[in-house]
Amino acid sequence: MKKIFITLLLVATAMTAQAQEGQTWYTDMAKAVEASRLEQKPLFLFFTGSDWCGWCMKLQNEVFKTPEFTAWVKDHAILVELDYPRRTPQSEEIKQQNGQLQQMFQVQGYPTVWFVKPAVKEDGKINLEQLGSTGYVAGGPAKWIEGATEILTKYVPDPKPTFVEVKKAKKKVKA
């Protein structure tokens, strides 16, 4: 019974996207990059310690779980959760991906949010252009959104993908 529970827990945490009150949170960067390209929105990388970081939970409750944030993010970014839990199991692929991103962005404290513009090179490698970062900001959703909106003034979308590219990418995101 315990093995079944742990297996189900691993499957649940390895899901590529999680729904949270009208929001889609990706955990797989490749799928998030495809969604970013399709929707022409930057990535919102949320570095968190979901099961131990008090400030992360505070940011989630005071900002990310509010209707104001949900409405704002729908038009402004693709959400990506990069979690570093202590008790919650994760797949090795997710641990490796998150570890690489933590090093790339030199994240040393949680919560940290980076806004980035992904660019897929011809060889399939992904470059992430840093637009800016933030963390917990006192003052609720309005104050946090104000700062995030300022960071996003640096974002310039790439040309819209062609119909064929969109069709291929949608198949990848759903898979």
C-alpha positions as CSV (number, residue, x, y, z in Angstrom):
1,M,0.0,0.0,0.0
2,K,2.8,2.4,0.9
3,K,4.5,1.7,-2.5
4,I,1.3,2.5,-4.4
5,F,0.9,5.8,-2.5
6,I,4.5,6.8,-3.1
7,T,4.1,5.9,-6.8
8,L,0.9,8.0,-7.1
9,L,2.7,10.9,-5.3
10,L,5.6,10.7,-7.8
11,V,3.2,10.7,-10.8
12,A,1.3,13.7,-9.3
13,T,4.4,15.8,-8.8
14,A,5.8,14.9,-12.2
15,M,2.8,16.2,-14.1
16,T,3.8,18.8,-16.7
17,A,1.1,21.3,-15.7
18,Q,-0.8,21.8,-12.5
19,A,-4.1,23.7,-12.3
20,Q,-4.4,26.2,-9.4
21,E,-7.5,28.3,-9.2
22,G,-7.8,29.0,-13.0
23,Q,-4.0,29.0,-13.5
24,T,-1.7,26.5,-15.3
25,W,1.6,25.9,-13.7
26,Y,4.1,24.0,-15.8
27,T,6.9,21.9,-14.3
28,D,8.4,20.8,-17.6
29,M,10.5,23.6,-19.1
30,A,10.3,22.2,-22.7
31,K,6.5,22.3,-22.6
32,A,6.5,25.7,-20.9
33,V,8.8,27.1,-23.7
34,E,6.4,25.8,-26.4
35,A,3.5,27.4,-24.6
36,S,5.5,30.7,-24.3
37,R,6.3,30.7,-28.0
38,L,2.6,29.9,-29.0
39,E,1.1,32.5,-26.7
40,Q,4.0,35.1,-27.2
41,K,4.4,35.6,-23.4
42,P,7.5,35.4,-21.2
43,L,8.1,32.7,-18.8
44,F,7.5,33.3,-15.1
45,L,9.9,31.0,-13.2
46,F,8.9,30.5,-9.6
47,F,11.7,29.0,-7.5
48,T,10.1,27.7,-4.4
49,G,10.5,25.3,-1.5
50,S,6.8,24.3,-1.5
51,D,6.8,22.1,1.6
52,W,9.2,24.0,3.8
53,C,9.6,27.7,2.8
54,G,7.4,30.0,4.8
55,W,8.0,33.0,2.6
56,C,7.1,31.0,-0.5
57,M,3.8,30.0,1.1
58,K,3.2,33.6,2.1
59,L,3.7,34.8,-1.5
60,Q,1.5,32.0,-2.8
61,N,-1.4,32.9,-0.4
62,E,-1.1,36.7,-0.5
63,V,-0.5,37.1,-4.2
64,F,-0.5,34.0,-6.5
65,K,-3.8,32.6,-5.2
66,T,-5.7,35.8,-5.6
67,P,-8.2,36.7,-8.4
68,E,-6.2,39.8,-9.2
69,F,-3.0,37.8,-9.9
70,T,-4.9,35.2,-11.9
71,A,-6.4,37.8,-14.1
72,W,-3.1,39.6,-14.6
73,V,-1.0,36.5,-15.3
74,K,-3.5,35.2,-17.9
75,D,-2.4,38.1,-20.2
76,H,1.2,38.5,-19.2
77,A,3.1,35.2,-18.6
78,I,3.4,31.5,-18.7
79,L,3.8,30.1,-15.2
80,V,6.6,27.6,-14.3
81,E,7.0,26.1,-10.8
82,L,10.6,25.1,-10.1
83,D,10.3,23.3,-6.7
84,Y,13.0,22.2,-4.3
85,P,10.9,20.3,-1.7
86,R,12.4,18.5,1.3
87,R,9.6,16.0,1.9
88,T,7.7,15.8,-1.4
89,P,9.1,13.2,-3.9
90,Q,10.0,14.4,-7.4
91,S,11.1,12.5,-10.5
92,E,14.8,12.5,-11.3
93,E,14.2,14.5,-14.5
94,I,12.5,17.3,-12.6
95,K,15.2,17.4,-9.9
96,Q,17.9,17.6,-12.6
97,Q,16.0,20.3,-14.6
98,N,15.4,22.4,-11.5
99,G,18.9,22.0,-10.3
100,Q,20.3,23.2,-13.6
101,L,18.0,26.2,-13.6
102,Q,18.8,27.1,-10.0
103,Q,22.5,27.2,-10.9
104,M,21.9,29.1,-14.2
105,F,20.0,31.8,-12.4
106,Q,22.2,31.6,-9.2
107,V,19.1,31.3,-7.0
108,Q,20.2,31.3,-3.4
109,G,17.0,32.3,-1.6
110,Y,13.4,31.4,-1.8
111,P,11.0,32.6,-3.1
112,T,12.6,33.9,-6.2
113,V,10.7,34.8,-9.4
114,W,12.6,35.3,-12.7
115,F,10.9,36.6,-15.8
116,V,12.6,35.3,-19.0
117,K,12.2,35.3,-22.7
118,P,12.9,31.9,-24.2
119,A,14.5,31.5,-27.6
120,V,14.9,28.1,-29.3
121,K,18.0,27.9,-31.4
122,E,18.2,25.9,-34.7
123,D,20.0,23.1,-32.8
124,G,17.0,22.8,-30.5
125,K,18.8,24.3,-27.5
126,I,17.0,26.9,-25.4
127,N,18.4,30.3,-24.5
128,L,16.7,32.2,-21.7
129,E,17.0,36.0,-21.8
130,Q,16.7,37.4,-18.3
131,L,14.2,40.2,-18.0
132,G,14.4,40.7,-14.3
133,S,13.6,39.1,-10.9
134,T,11.7,39.6,-7.8
135,G,10.6,37.8,-4.7
136,Y,8.2,38.4,-1.8
137,V,6.9,42.0,-1.8
138,A,4.8,43.2,1.0
139,G,1.6,45.0,0.1
140,G,-0.5,42.3,-1.5
141,P,-1.2,41.5,-5.2
142,A,-1.5,45.1,-6.4
143,K,2.0,46.0,-5.2
144,W,3.5,42.7,-6.4
145,I,1.9,43.1,-9.9
146,E,3.1,46.7,-10.1
147,G,6.7,45.5,-9.8
148,A,6.3,42.6,-12.1
149,T,4.6,44.8,-14.8
150,E,7.6,47.1,-14.6
151,I,10.0,44.1,-15.2
152,L,7.9,43.0,-18.2
153,T,8.3,46.3,-20.0
154,K,11.6,44.8,-21.3
155,Y,9.8,41.9,-23.0
156,V,9.5,42.1,-26.8
157,P,7.8,39.1,-28.3
158,D,9.2,37.3,-31.3
159,P,7.3,37.2,-34.6
160,K,4.2,35.0,-34.4
161,P,4.8,31.4,-35.3
162,T,3.4,30.2,-38.6
163,F,0.2,28.0,-38.7
164,V,2.2,24.9,-39.2
165,E,4.6,25.7,-36.3
166,V,1.6,26.4,-34.0
167,K,0.0,23.1,-35.0
168,K,3.2,21.1,-34.3
169,A,3.8,22.9,-31.0
170,K,0.2,22.4,-29.7
171,K,0.7,18.6,-30.3
172,K,3.9,18.7,-28.2
173,V,2.4,20.7,-25.4
174,K,-0.6,18.3,-25.1
175,A,1.6,15.2,-25.2
